[in-house]
Amino acid sequence: MPCTTILVGKKASLNGSTIIARQEDYGQALNPQRFVLVTPDQQPRKYASKTTSFKCTLPDNPLRYTSDPDADPAYGVFGAAGINEANVAMTATETSTTNSRILGIDPYNEESGIGEEDFVTLILPYIHSAREGVQQLGNLLATAGTYESNGIAFSDQNEVWYVETIGGHHWAAIRIPDDCYVIAPNRFNITAFDFNSVDTMASPDLQALIEKYHLNPDQNGYNLRHIFGSTTMQDARYNNPRTWYVQKLFGGAPMTDPTSMDQPFCCHPNHLIAVEEIKQALSSHYQNTVYDPYGGTSGKQFRPIALNRNLELHILEIRSQVLASLAAIHWLAFGPNTFNAVVPFYANVLTTPAPYEKTSQQFDPTNMYWLTNTLAALGDRRYQAVAGKVEAFEQTVVAKCRHRQLQADRQASIQADIPAYLTRVNDEMATISQQAAIKLLGELVKDAFPHEQLSY
């Protein structure tokens, strides 16, 4: 099971933005990704899933939205994440775990349910707030059902919501407190849940279902992870250490063992969180601990956050201190996170940059997806020797793109066509990223050659 999610409320972020972020991983190392803009004329009206027999007719009034789909649509869109023109963001999905008790009561709908392939396409173009996204997704889950366990996040300028599917047709959602952050790996994550709170939503019969089938192991309250989650060896070694490490970085959590099953869900950070720190966390491999696969004495005991199966990383930021036309930033990077750099692309645009949009299914180093994976393939071989070069590359890209973003924020209000202007700015930032990656590639090649086996 892949992916790691980080959510940040507006009072926990450095600049007052709401942030939902996720790295999309895969079962194998390579699955080319694209960054696209889906306009209303490109949004399907007759939708058919390729995973199941699910079909539906979609509304005639979709919003424009960004998306991170697979380059090969043969198995479905898999839109992953995006921001629509109403400045609502969505990421789907964080593959999660469950237990046999709930699946015995409410089995997956493997014949006609919906899942990761479908969620972004079915929901994001039709919502105007994060709360509305939760409600629409909940309605779909209740009627169509799902064939897998997933976590889905929504955000707008004020709120961040996290939804978890429960069995085949049930769900629960919680509004992340403004002053909190969440790190969610591939397990059921929501803990304390108040069915009477305005900051929670759930299937109408969920509380009654818990009581009817005697699902609650606790004497008081409702801890949904205890009720619907798992406590497996995979959780202990594959999932829980990721939570442990990020909570060490951001603070606000009790000292626990990396394998602990009771790590907290919402935490108050010990400082305001910047986008760069979210990227650092999602690029981490237990640095400065014995669990680091790059030289730690207990390396590869736990699954790191960054690994060769990272496909793309999105950090969806909805800003509050700028014009609405500038508020939505779709930060994006392709490939293994230890060797890439995120770029702050504006979402209110006409098209996406060619090096990120025109990803081929075959190797092509002019595509950012393939270029980043080439950096990782070379850099991993001599990580300790080249780590400084990789870190300098990321620092350079983000600094230059942030500078261009600040200029664009100041100049946008005097532009006759803001989306056209921001499209040009995105192209400039893509060029910055591409040129810096090519420069780093050259440095990695030069570093590798003196250490080739074919020498004499």
C-alpha positions in Angstrom: 0.0 0.0 0.0 1.5 3.4 -1.0 1.2 7.1 -0.2 1.6 9.4 2.8 -0.6 12.4 3.6 0.0 15.6 5.6 -2.7 18.1 6.4 -2.2 21.5 8.0 -4.8 23.9 9.3 -4.6 27.6 8.6 -3.4 28.6 12.1 -0.7 25.9 12.0 0.8 27.0 8.7 3.5 29.7 8.4 1.5 32.0 6.2 -2.1 31.2 7.2 -2.8 28.9 4.3 -4.7 25.7 4.5 -2.6 22.9 3.1 -3.3 19.3 2.0 -0.4 17.3 0.7 0.3 13.7 -0.3 2.9 11.8 -2.1 1.5 9.3 -4.5 3.4 6.0 -4.5 2.9 2.8 -6.6 3.4 -0.9 -6.3 6.3 -0.7 -8.6 8.9 2.0 -9.3 7.7 3.5 -12.6 4.3 4.7 -13.6 4.6 8.0 -15.6 2.6 10.9 -14.3 1.2 14.1 -15.9 0.1 17.6 -14.7 -2.9 18.8 -16.6 -5.7 21.3 -16.6 -9.1 19.8 -17.2 -11.5 22.4 -18.8 -15.3 22.0 -18.7 -15.3 20.8 -22.4 -12.8 18.0 -21.5 -14.8 16.8 -18.4 -16.8 13.7 -19.4 -20.6 13.8 -19.2 -21.0 10.0 -19.4 -18.6 8.4 -17.0 -17.6 4.7 -16.8 -15.0 3.3 -14.4 -12.4 1.0 -15.8 -11.9 -0.8 -12.5 -15.5 -1.8 -12.0 -18.9 -1.7 -13.9 -19.8 1.7 -12.3 -21.4 4.2 -14.7 -23.1 7.5 -14.2 -24.2 10.7 -15.9 -22.3 13.8 -14.6 -23.7 17.3 -14.4 -23.4 19.8 -17.3 -21.7 22.5 -15.3 -18.3 21.3 -14.2 -15.6 23.7 -13.0 -12.1 23.9 -14.4 -9.5 22.1 -12.3 -5.9 20.9 -12.2 -5.2 17.2 -12.0 -2.2 14.8 -11.6 -3.3 11.7 -13.7 -1.5 8.7 -15.0 0.1 9.2 -18.4 -1.4 5.9 -19.5 -5.2 6.1 -19.2 -5.7 2.5 -20.0 -6.6 1.6 -16.4 -8.5 4.8 -15.6 -7.8 8.5 -15.0 -6.4 8.3 -11.4 -6.5 12.1 -11.1 -4.7 11.9 -7.7 -5.3 15.6 -6.7 -6.2 19.0 -7.9 -7.6 22.5 -7.3 -10.8 23.8 -9.0 -11.6 27.3 -10.1 -13.6 27.8 -6.8 -10.3 27.4 -4.9 -11.3 24.0 -3.5 -8.6 21.4 -3.3 -8.9 17.6 -3.1 -6.4 14.7 -2.8 -7.5 11.1 -3.3 -6.5 8.7 -2.1 -4.5 7.6 1.0 -4.9 3.8 0.8 -5.8 2.6 4.3 -6.5 -0.5 6.4 -9.6 -1.9 8.1 -10.6 -5.0 9.9 -12.6 -8.1 9.3 -15.4 -7.1 11.7 -16.6 -4.2 9.6 -16.0 -6.0 6.3 -18.1 -8.9 7.6 -21.0 -6.4 8.2 -20.5 -4.2 5.1 -18.4 -5.9 2.4 -16.6 -4.0 -0.3 -18.6 -3.5 -3.6 -16.1 -5.1 -5.9 -18.4 -5.3 -8.9 -19.8 -1.7 -9.3 -18.1 0.4 -6.6 -15.9 3.5 -7.0 -12.4 4.1 -5.7 -9.1 5.9 -6.3 -9.5 5.7 -10.1 -12.7 7.8 -9.9 -12.9 10.1 -6.9 -11.2 13.3 -8.2 -13.1 13.2 -11.6 -16.4 12.5 -9.9 -16.2 15.1 -7.1 -13.7 18.0 -7.6 -15.3 19.7 -10.7 -18.7 20.1 -8.9 -17.9 21.4 -5.4 -17.6 25.0 -4.0 -16.3 24.2 -0.5 -14.4 21.5 1.3 -17.5 20.7 3.4 -19.5 20.3 0.2 -16.9 17.9 -1.1 -17.3 15.7 2.0 -21.0 15.6 1.6 -20.9 14.8 -2.1 -18.4 12.0 -1.6 -20.4 10.6 1.3 -23.5 10.5 -0.9 -21.6 8.6 -3.6 -20.1 6.1 -1.1 -23.6 5.4 0.3 -25.1 4.7 -3.1 -22.3 3.3 -5.2 -20.1 1.9 -2.5 -16.3 1.4 -2.8 -14.1 -1.6 -3.5 -11.2 -0.5 -1.2 -10.3 1.4 2.0 -9.2 5.0 1.5 -8.6 8.4 3.0 -9.6 11.5 1.1 -8.8 15.2 2.0 -10.6 18.4 1.0 -9.6 22.0 1.7 -10.7 25.5 0.9 -9.5 28.9 2.2 -10.8 28.2 5.7 -11.2 24.5 6.3 -9.4 21.2 6.0 -11.4 17.9 6.1 -10.3 14.3 6.1 -12.7 11.5 5.1 -12.1 7.8 5.6 -14.2 5.1 4.0 -15.6 2.4 6.3 -16.4 -1.0 4.8 -18.1 -0.9 1.4 -20.7 1.9 2.0 -19.9 3.8 5.1 -17.7 6.7 5.9 -16.6 9.3 8.6 -15.1 12.7 8.2 -13.5 15.2 10.6 -12.6 18.9 10.2 -8.9 19.3 11.1 -8.7 22.0 13.8 -7.2 25.2 12.5 -4.2 25.0 14.8 -3.3 21.3 14.1 -1.6 19.1 11.6 -2.1 15.5 10.7 0.3 12.9 9.3 -1.7 10.0 7.8 0.1 6.8 6.5 -1.6 3.7 5.0 -3.8 2.8 8.0 -7.2 3.9 9.4 -6.2 7.2 11.0 -9.2 9.0 12.7 -9.2 8.5 16.5 -11.6 10.4 18.8 -14.9 11.2 17.1 -17.9 13.1 18.4 -21.0 12.3 16.4 -22.8 15.4 17.7 -20.1 17.9 16.6 -20.5 20.4 13.8 -16.9 19.5 12.9 -17.7 15.9 12.0 -19.8 14.1 9.4 -20.5 10.5 8.9 -22.9 8.0 7.4 -26.3 8.6 9.0 -26.4 5.0 10.5 -22.8 4.7 11.5 -23.3 5.3 15.2 -26.2 2.9 15.3 -24.2 0.3 13.3 -21.4 0.4 15.9 -23.9 -0.2 18.7 -25.9 -2.9 16.9 -22.9 -5.0 16.1 -21.0 -4.3 19.3 -17.9 -2.9 17.5 -16.6 -0.4 20.1 -13.9 -1.9 22.3 -13.6 1.2 24.5 -15.6 1.9 27.6 -16.1 5.5 26.8 -16.3 7.6 23.6 -15.7 6.6 20.0 -12.2 6.0 18.8 -12.8 5.1 15.1 -9.3 3.7 14.7 -10.0 1.2 17.5 -13.4 0.4 16.0 -12.6 0.2 12.3 -8.8 0.1 12.0 -6.3 -2.7 12.1 -3.4 -3.6 14.4 -1.1 -5.7 12.2 2.6 -6.3 11.8 2.3 -4.3 8.6 1.0 -1.3 10.6 3.8 -1.7 13.1 6.6 -1.8 10.5 5.1 -0.2 7.4 2.8 2.5 8.6 3.4 3.6 12.2 7.1 4.6 11.9 6.1 7.3 9.3 3.8 8.9 11.8 6.4 8.7 14.5 9.1 10.4 12.4 7.0 13.3 11.2 5.6 13.9 14.7 9.2 14.1 15.9 9.9 16.7 13.2 6.8 18.9 13.8 6.2 18.2 17.5 3.1 18.2 19.6 3.0 14.5 20.1 4.0 12.3 23.1 7.2 10.3 22.8 6.3 6.9 21.4 8.0 3.9 19.9 8.1 3.9 16.1 5.8 0.8 16.1 3.2 2.2 18.5 -0.4 1.6 17.5 -1.8 4.5 19.5 0.0 7.5 17.9 -2.2 10.6 17.9 -4.2 11.8 14.9 -4.4 15.6 15.2 -1.4 17.3 16.8 -0.5 20.9 17.7 2.9 21.6 16.1 5.7 23.3 18.2 6.1 25.9 15.4 4.3 27.2 12.4 4.8 24.8 9.4 6.2 25.9 6.1 5.7 24.2 2.7 9.4 23.5 2.6 9.1 21.5 5.9 6.2 19.5 4.4 8.4 18.6 1.4 11.2 17.8 3.7 9.0 15.4 5.8 7.7 13.7 2.6 11.3 13.4 1.4 12.5 11.8 4.6 14.0 8.4 5.1 14.5 8.5 8.9 17.6 10.7 8.7 19.6 11.0 11.9 18.2 7.7 13.2 19.4 4.1 13.2 16.5 3.4 10.7 18.0 5.4 7.8 18.5 3.0 4.8 21.4 5.2 3.8 23.8 3.9 6.5 21.6 3.5 9.6 22.5 0.4 11.7 18.9 -0.7 11.5 18.2 0.5 8.0 15.3 -1.1 6.0 13.7 -2.3 9.2 10.8 0.2 8.5 9.3 1.6 5.3 10.7 5.1 4.8 8.4 8.0 3.6 10.6 8.7 0.5 11.4 5.7 -1.6 11.9 4.7 -5.2 8.2 4.1 -5.7 7.2 7.8 -5.2 5.4 8.9 -8.4 4.5 12.4 -7.6 4.2 14.8 -4.7 1.5 17.5 -4.5 1.2 20.2 -1.9 -2.2 22.0 -2.4 -2.0 25.4 -0.8 -5.0 27.8 -0.6 -3.7 31.2 0.5 -5.7 33.8 2.3 -3.7 37.1 2.0 -3.8 37.5 -1.7 -6.4 38.0 -4.5 -8.7 35.1 -4.9 -7.4 34.7 -8.4 -3.9 34.0 -7.0 -4.9 32.0 -3.9 -4.6 28.4 -5.2 -1.1 27.0 -5.5 -0.6 23.4 -6.8 3.0 22.7 -5.7 4.2 19.7 -7.6 7.2 17.4 -8.0 7.6 14.1 -9.9 9.6 11.0 -9.0 11.4 9.9 -5.8 11.1 12.8 -3.3 14.7 12.6 -2.0 15.8 13.7 -5.5 13.2 16.2 -6.6 12.1 19.8 -6.0 8.5 21.1 -5.7 7.4 24.0 -7.9 4.6 26.4 -6.8 2.4 26.3 -9.9 -0.6 28.6 -10.0 -3.9 26.7 -10.5 -5.8 29.6 -12.1 -4.3 29.1 -15.6 -5.1 28.2 -19.2 -2.7 25.3 -19.6 0.0 23.5 -17.7 3.7 23.6 -18.6 4.8 21.2 -21.3 7.7 19.4 -19.4 5.1 18.4 -16.7 2.0 17.9 -19.0 3.4 16.0 -22.0 4.8 13.0 -20.1 5.3 10.1 -22.5 4.9 6.5 -21.4 8.4 5.7 -22.8 11.6 7.2 -21.4 12.1 10.8 -22.5 14.5 13.0 -20.4 12.8 16.1 -21.6 9.8 15.1 -19.4 10.2 16.1 -15.8 8.9 12.8 -14.7 11.6 10.9 -16.5 14.3 13.4 -15.8 13.7 13.2 -12.0 13.7 9.4 -12.1 17.0 9.6 -13.9 18.4 11.8 -11.1 17.2 9.3 -8.5 18.6 6.3 -10.4 22.1 7.9 -10.4 21.9 9.7 -7.1 20.8 6.7 -5.1 24.1 4.8 -6.0 26.2 7.3 -4.2 23.8 9.1 -1.9 26.2 10.1 0.8 28.6 11.6 -1.7 26.0 13.6 -3.7 23.5 14.5 -1.0 24.9 18.0 -0.8 24.5 18.6 -4.5 20.9 17.3 -4.4 20.0 19.6 -1.5 21.5 22.6 -3.3 19.5 21.8 -6.4 16.2 21.7 -4.4 17.1 24.9 -2.5 17.9 26.7 -5.8 14.7 25.6 -7.5 12.4 26.5 -4.7 14.1 29.9 -4.0 14.0 31.0 -7.6 10.4 29.9 -8.0 9.3 31.6 -4.8 11.0 34.8 -6.0 9.1 34.6 -9.3 5.9 33.9 -7.4 6.4 37.0 -5.3 6.9 39.1 -8.4 3.8 37.6 -10.0 1.7 38.2 -6.9 2.6 41.9 -7.1 2.1 42.2 -10.9 -1.0 40.1 -11.5 -3.5 42.8 -10.5 -2.5 45.0 -13.4 -2.7 42.3 -16.0 -5.5 42.4 -18.5 -5.8 38.6 -18.5 -4.7 37.1 -15.1 -5.0 33.4 -16.1 -2.9 34.0 -19.2 -0.3 35.8 -17.2 -0.1 33.1 -14.6 0.2 30.5 -17.4 3.3 32.3 -18.6 4.7 32.5 -15.0 4.1 28.7 -14.6 6.0 28.1 -17.8 8.9 30.2 -16.5 9.0 28.2 -13.2 8.9 24.9 -15.1 11.9 26.0 -17.1 13.8 26.9 -13.8 13.1 23.5 -12.5 14.0 21.7 -15.7 17.3 23.5 -16.3 18.4 23.0 -12.7 17.6 19.3 -12.9 19.6 19.0 -16.1 22.5 20.7 -14.4 22.3 18.3 -11.5 22.1 15.4 -13.9 25.5 16.5 -15.3 27.0 16.7 -11.9 25.8 13.2 -11.0 27.2 11.8 -14.2 30.6 13.4 -13.5 30.5 12.1 -9.9 29.7 8.5 -11.1 32.4 8.0 -13.7 35.5 7.9 -11.4 33.7 5.0 -9.6 32.7 2.9 -12.5 33.7 -0.8 -12.3 34.9 -0.8 -15.9 38.2 0.9 -15.2 41.9 -0.1 -15.2 
